[in-house]
């Protein structure tokens, strides 16, 4: 076997999965590994030339996702079903074609994200070992692993995954209490729950479960299995490009004009949709702040299916103290000295970036694992506060103003944020735990030949 491992990296085709797997690929490439990175033909058209800067060690290949051009790719159950039904045979042939190019080109290991555990089955059929990079928190993975136990204990229904009654449970020692109504699959429907049960079984073919986290962030979850290998924070790489939307870098110059810890940064990631009434309430809440704000308003975030959102702002909204952009160079923003706090949907990638910036969080979760992530921020790490809905189910403009002022003025939260930053970033430094784990993984890929009982 070649001393230079060849990894075939295959993310589920949404930004929250593609980014961490690309970041991981970049890290592997800096260690001399060869990378073949699979993207869908649809995403290749969206990306255009954004991959050109990634260097010769990362080669991109494509396969069709099985959907028609006009299909709605924000419909995740449809995407999951299409990939599962159309892609395995194509993936099998693609890997065979790559391996046929010569001994030095043979794939050493397949690395996938969740929702495509079947790809590890394809690798297994071809005699190629596999690993799994989990793009959310290790605790969320623990929740999926706990599904059989939760069913046996009568906590959730075996067909729908919904709680038999609402209660608070603790999945693991040293993890936050969790409202059963906020289990990661509850907001995504029966079909998604059944898919995740099947997918989690397939993912057990991955001999390592890599996580973009650290032992300091999630000690209880990482003790769950010897397969789990924390390699975070992955965001400490030079990969800083957006895949799908053009970043507005003018905001960095705008931030330069503001005093330290003065600007409220607002962003809800790549998938979250907001009710038009809630969107207007947020706009008015930002207007009420007696401080500047930087607000990322992604096309269609207001759930109106419009290409532009300018008609969605309330007439009384001025925005004179703020700057509104379509997409942001988020890592650079969260490391800018002028940022005071981060109003976030609590997606794991954003949390890792915020933690590494030492930024306090104002939590606004929408679905899935985001409620659990909020619990870590507010109840375990204590580096943020949550927003509460009113009797109409909206987060009011007054609540937004009150919580921003409460958060920005809290020196204890800021001090804990800076301490958590130090603990987290040190993990990926040379000689740190995550750095050693990464070296362990690469050496395994070099030396381990065939399937065996690692555990």
C-alpha positions in Angstrom: 0.0 0.0 0.0 1.2 3.5 -0.8 2.5 5.5 2.1 0.3 8.4 0.9 -3.4 7.5 1.7 -6.0 8.3 -0.9 -9.3 9.4 0.7 -12.6 9.4 -1.2 -14.7 12.1 0.6 -18.4 12.2 0.0 -20.6 14.7 1.9 -24.4 14.9 1.9 -25.0 17.7 -0.6 -25.9 20.6 1.6 -23.6 23.4 2.9 -23.6 22.3 6.5 -22.1 18.9 5.5 -20.0 20.0 2.6 -18.1 22.7 4.5 -16.8 20.5 7.4 -15.8 17.7 5.0 -14.0 20.1 2.7 -12.2 21.6 5.8 -11.3 18.1 6.8 -10.0 17.3 3.3 -7.9 20.4 3.4 -6.3 19.3 6.6 -5.6 15.9 5.2 -4.1 17.4 2.1 -1.7 19.5 4.2 -0.5 16.2 5.7 0.3 14.9 2.2 -2.8 12.9 1.7 -4.5 12.5 -1.7 -8.2 13.5 -1.8 -11.0 12.7 -4.3 -14.0 14.8 -3.3 -17.5 14.0 -4.7 -20.1 16.6 -5.4 -23.3 16.4 -7.2 -23.6 17.8 -10.8 -26.2 20.3 -9.6 -23.8 21.7 -6.9 -20.9 21.8 -9.3 -22.9 24.3 -11.4 -23.5 26.4 -8.3 -19.9 26.3 -7.2 -18.4 27.5 -10.5 -14.7 28.2 -9.9 -14.8 28.2 -6.1 -12.7 25.0 -5.9 -9.8 26.2 -8.1 -7.8 27.5 -5.1 -7.8 24.3 -3.2 -4.7 22.9 -4.7 -3.6 19.8 -6.6 -4.1 17.4 -3.6 -7.9 17.7 -3.8 -9.6 16.5 -7.0 -13.3 17.0 -7.5 -15.5 14.4 -9.2 -19.3 14.5 -9.9 -22.3 12.3 -10.0 -26.0 13.2 -10.7 -28.3 13.4 -7.6 -31.1 11.8 -9.5 -33.4 14.8 -9.4 -34.7 16.9 -12.2 -33.3 20.5 -12.6 -36.6 22.0 -11.5 -37.0 19.9 -8.3 -36.8 21.5 -4.9 -33.5 20.5 -3.3 -34.5 22.1 0.0 -36.9 19.2 0.3 -34.5 17.0 2.3 -36.6 13.8 2.4 -36.8 13.9 -1.4 -33.1 14.5 -1.8 -32.3 11.6 0.7 -34.6 9.2 -1.2 -33.2 10.2 -4.6 -29.6 9.7 -3.6 -30.3 6.4 -2.0 -32.2 5.0 -5.0 -30.1 6.3 -7.9 -26.5 6.9 -6.7 -25.1 3.6 -5.3 -24.5 1.8 -8.6 -23.0 5.0 -10.1 -20.7 5.4 -7.1 -19.6 1.7 -7.3 -18.6 2.2 -11.0 -16.9 5.6 -10.2 -14.7 4.0 -7.5 -13.8 1.1 -9.8 -12.8 3.5 -12.5 -10.6 5.5 -10.1 -9.0 2.3 -8.8 -8.3 1.1 -12.3 -6.0 4.0 -12.9 -3.2 2.3 -11.1 -1.9 1.1 -7.8 -0.8 4.5 -6.7 -4.3 5.8 -7.3 -6.3 3.2 -5.4 -8.7 4.6 -2.8 -7.5 3.8 0.7 -10.6 5.0 2.7 -14.1 6.4 2.1 -15.2 9.2 4.4 -18.9 10.2 4.4 -21.3 12.4 6.3 -24.7 11.5 7.7 -27.7 10.7 5.4 -25.5 8.7 3.1 -24.4 5.7 5.2 -25.2 3.5 2.2 -21.9 4.8 0.6 -20.0 2.9 3.3 -21.9 -0.2 2.2 -20.6 0.4 -1.4 -17.1 0.7 -0.1 -17.4 -2.4 2.0 -18.5 -4.4 -1.1 -15.3 -3.1 -2.8 -13.1 -4.0 0.1 -12.4 -0.4 1.0 -12.5 0.6 4.7 -14.6 3.5 5.7 -14.9 6.4 8.2 -17.7 8.7 9.1 -17.4 12.4 9.8 -20.4 13.6 11.8 -21.2 17.3 10.9 -23.2 18.0 14.1 -22.3 17.6 17.8 -21.1 14.3 19.2 -24.1 14.5 21.6 -26.5 14.6 18.7 -24.8 11.4 17.4 -25.3 9.9 20.8 -29.0 10.7 20.6 -29.4 8.7 17.4 -27.4 5.9 18.9 -29.8 5.9 21.8 -32.9 5.4 19.7 -33.2 1.6 20.5 -32.9 2.3 24.2 -35.4 5.2 24.1 -37.9 2.9 22.4 -37.3 0.1 24.9 -37.8 2.4 27.8 -41.0 3.7 26.3 -39.8 7.3 25.9 -40.4 7.5 22.1 -42.7 5.7 19.7 -40.9 3.1 17.5 -42.6 4.2 14.3 -42.6 7.9 14.5 -39.8 8.7 17.0 -42.2 11.1 18.8 -42.2 11.2 22.6 -44.9 9.2 24.3 -45.1 12.0 26.8 -43.2 15.2 27.2 -40.4 15.1 29.8 -36.8 16.0 30.4 -34.2 13.3 30.0 -30.4 13.1 30.1 -28.9 11.0 27.4 -25.4 10.8 28.8 -23.5 11.8 31.9 -22.1 15.4 31.7 -24.6 16.3 28.9 -27.5 18.8 29.3 -31.1 17.8 30.1 -33.1 17.5 27.0 -36.8 18.1 26.4 -38.1 15.1 24.6 -40.1 17.4 22.3 -36.8 18.7 21.1 -35.1 15.4 20.2 -33.3 16.1 16.9 -35.6 14.1 14.7 -38.9 15.3 16.1 -39.3 18.3 13.9 -38.4 16.5 10.7 -41.2 13.9 10.3 -41.7 10.1 10.5 -39.9 9.4 7.2 -36.8 11.2 8.4 -36.8 9.3 11.7 -37.0 5.9 9.9 -34.3 7.0 7.5 -32.0 7.9 10.4 -32.6 4.6 12.2 -31.5 2.8 9.0 -28.7 5.3 8.2 -27.2 5.0 11.7 -26.9 1.2 11.2 -25.1 1.7 7.9 -22.7 4.2 9.5 -21.5 1.5 11.9 -19.4 0.2 8.9 -17.3 3.3 9.5 -14.4 2.2 11.6 -13.9 5.7 13.0 -16.6 8.3 13.8 -14.8 11.6 13.4 -16.3 14.6 15.1 -15.7 18.3 14.7 -15.5 18.8 18.5 -13.2 18.5 21.5 -13.1 16.6 24.8 -13.5 20.0 26.6 -16.8 20.7 24.7 -18.5 17.3 25.0 -16.7 14.9 27.4 -19.8 12.8 28.1 -20.7 12.1 24.5 -17.1 11.3 23.5 -17.0 8.7 26.2 -19.8 6.8 24.5 -17.7 4.8 22.1 -14.0 4.2 21.3 -14.9 4.8 17.6 -15.4 8.5 18.4 -12.4 10.6 17.5 -12.6 14.3 18.2 -10.6 16.2 15.6 -11.9 19.8 16.0 -12.0 22.6 15.6 -11.8 22.0 11.9 -12.5 25.7 11.2 -8.8 26.5 12.1 -7.9 25.9 8.4 -7.4 28.3 5.6 -10.5 27.1 3.8 -12.7 30.2 4.0 -14.7 30.3 0.7 -18.4 30.0 0.3 -19.7 27.3 -2.0 -23.0 28.6 -3.1 -23.3 32.4 -2.5 -20.9 35.2 -3.1 -19.5 36.5 0.1 -19.8 40.3 0.7 -16.3 41.2 2.0 -17.1 44.9 2.2 -18.6 44.1 5.7 -15.0 43.6 7.0 -14.1 47.2 6.1 -17.4 48.3 7.6 -16.5 46.5 10.8 -13.1 48.2 10.9 -15.0 51.5 11.5 -16.5 50.4 14.7 -15.2 50.2 18.3 -14.3 46.8 19.9 -17.2 44.7 21.0 -19.9 47.0 19.7 -21.5 45.2 16.7 -24.3 42.6 16.9 -23.8 39.9 14.2 -27.0 38.1 13.0 -26.9 35.0 10.8 -29.1 31.9 10.6 -27.0 29.7 8.3 -27.8 28.2 5.0 -31.1 26.3 5.6 -33.3 28.1 8.2 -36.5 29.7 7.0 -38.2 32.5 8.8 -41.9 33.3 8.9 -42.5 36.7 7.3 -44.1 38.1 10.5 -41.1 36.9 12.5 -38.7 38.4 9.9 -40.4 41.8 10.3 -40.2 41.5 14.1 -36.5 40.8 13.9 -35.9 43.8 11.6 -37.8 46.1 14.1 -35.9 44.6 17.0 -32.5 45.3 15.4 -33.7 48.9 14.8 -34.4 49.3 18.5 -30.8 48.4 19.4 -28.7 51.3 20.5 -25.7 49.8 18.7 -24.6 48.8 15.2 -25.6 45.4 13.7 -24.4 43.3 10.8 -27.3 41.2 9.5 -27.0 38.3 6.9 -30.2 38.1 4.9 -29.9 35.1 2.7 -32.2 35.0 -0.4 -35.5 33.3 0.7 -34.8 33.4 4.4 -38.2 35.0 4.9 -39.9 31.9 3.4 -41.6 33.9 0.7 -39.8 32.2 -2.2 -38.7 35.5 -3.5 -35.3 36.0 -5.0 -35.0 39.3 -3.1 -36.3 40.1 0.3 -36.4 43.9 0.1 -40.3 43.9 0.0 -40.3 41.9 3.3 -38.9 44.7 5.5 -41.5 46.6 7.5 -42.1 50.1 6.3 -41.0 51.6 9.6 -37.6 49.8 9.4 -34.7 52.2 9.0 -31.6 50.1 9.5 -29.5 53.2 9.7 -27.2 51.7 12.3 -26.7 48.4 10.5 -25.3 46.8 7.4 -27.3 44.1 5.6 -25.5 41.6 3.4 -26.5 38.5 1.4 -23.8 36.1 2.6 -20.8 36.6 4.9 -17.2 35.5 5.4 -18.3 34.3 8.8 -15.0 33.0 10.2 -13.4 36.4 9.6 -16.4 38.2 11.1 -16.4 36.2 14.3 -12.7 36.9 14.8 -13.1 40.6 14.2 -12.6 42.7 17.4 -15.7 44.8 16.8 -18.1 41.9 17.2 -20.0 42.0 20.5 -22.3 38.9 20.2 -23.6 36.4 17.7 -27.4 36.0 17.1 -27.5 32.4 15.7 -29.7 29.5 14.8 -27.2 27.3 16.8 -26.1 25.1 13.9 -23.0 23.2 15.0 -20.6 24.7 12.4 -21.6 28.2 13.4 -21.2 27.3 17.1 -17.7 26.0 16.5 -16.8 29.2 14.6 -18.3 31.4 17.4 -16.5 29.5 20.1 -13.2 29.9 18.3 -13.9 33.6 18.1 -14.6 33.9 21.8 -18.0 35.4 21.0 -21.0 35.3 23.3 -24.2 33.7 21.7 -27.8 34.8 21.5 -29.6 31.5 20.7 -32.4 31.3 18.2 -32.8 27.6 17.3 -35.1 26.5 14.5 -35.1 22.7 14.2 -33.2 19.4 14.7 -30.1 19.4 16.8 -30.1 23.2 17.3 -32.2 23.0 20.5 -29.7 20.6 22.0 -26.8 22.9 20.9 -28.6 25.8 22.6 -28.6 23.8 25.9 -24.9 23.4 25.7 -24.4 27.1 25.1 -26.7 28.3 27.8 -26.7 25.6 30.5 -23.3 23.8 30.2 -20.7 26.2 28.8 -22.7 29.2 29.9 -21.5 31.4 27.1 -24.9 32.7 25.9 -28.6 33.3 26.5 -31.7 32.1 24.8 -34.6 34.1 23.2 -38.1 33.3 24.3 -41.3 33.3 22.2 -44.3 35.3 23.2 -48.0 34.1 23.4 -48.2 34.4 19.6 -45.2 32.2 19.0 -43.0 35.0 17.9 -39.7 36.3 19.3 -40.7 40.0 19.8 -38.7 43.0 19.0 -38.7 43.9 22.7 -37.3 40.5 23.6 -34.5 40.9 21.1 -33.5 44.3 22.4 -33.7 43.1 26.1 -31.6 39.9 25.5 -29.0 41.7 23.4 -28.4 44.3 26.1 -28.4 41.6 28.8 -25.8 39.5 26.9 -23.5 42.3 25.8 -23.3 43.8 29.3 -22.4 40.5 31.0 -18.7 40.4 31.7 -18.9 36.9 33.2 -20.3 35.4 30.0 -17.6 37.2 28.0 -14.9 35.9 30.3 -16.2 32.3 29.9 -16.4 32.8 26.1 -12.7 33.7 26.0 -11.7 30.8 28.2 -13.7 28.4 26.1 -12.0 29.8 23.0 -8.6 29.1 24.5 -9.4 25.6 25.5 -11.0 24.8 22.1 -8.3 26.3 19.8 -5.5 24.7 21.8 -6.8 21.2 20.8 -5.8 21.7 17.1 -2.4 23.2 17.9 0.6 21.0 17.3 0.7 18.4 20.1 -2.9 19.1 21.1 -5.4 16.3 21.5 -7.2 16.8 18.2 -3.9 17.1 16.4 -2.8 13.8 17.8 -6.1 12.2 16.9 -5.7 13.4 13.4 -2.3 11.9 13.2 -3.6 8.6 14.6 -6.3 8.5 11.9 -3.9 9.2 9.1 -1.5 6.5 10.4 -4.4 4.1 10.6 -5.2 4.8 6.9 -1.6 4.2 5.9 -1.0 1.0 7.9 -4.3 -0.7 8.3 -5.0 -3.2 5.5 -8.3 -4.9 5.1 -11.1 -5.3 7.7 -10.4 -6.3 11.2 -11.7 -5.9 14.7 -10.4 -2.5 15.9 -12.4 -2.4 19.0 
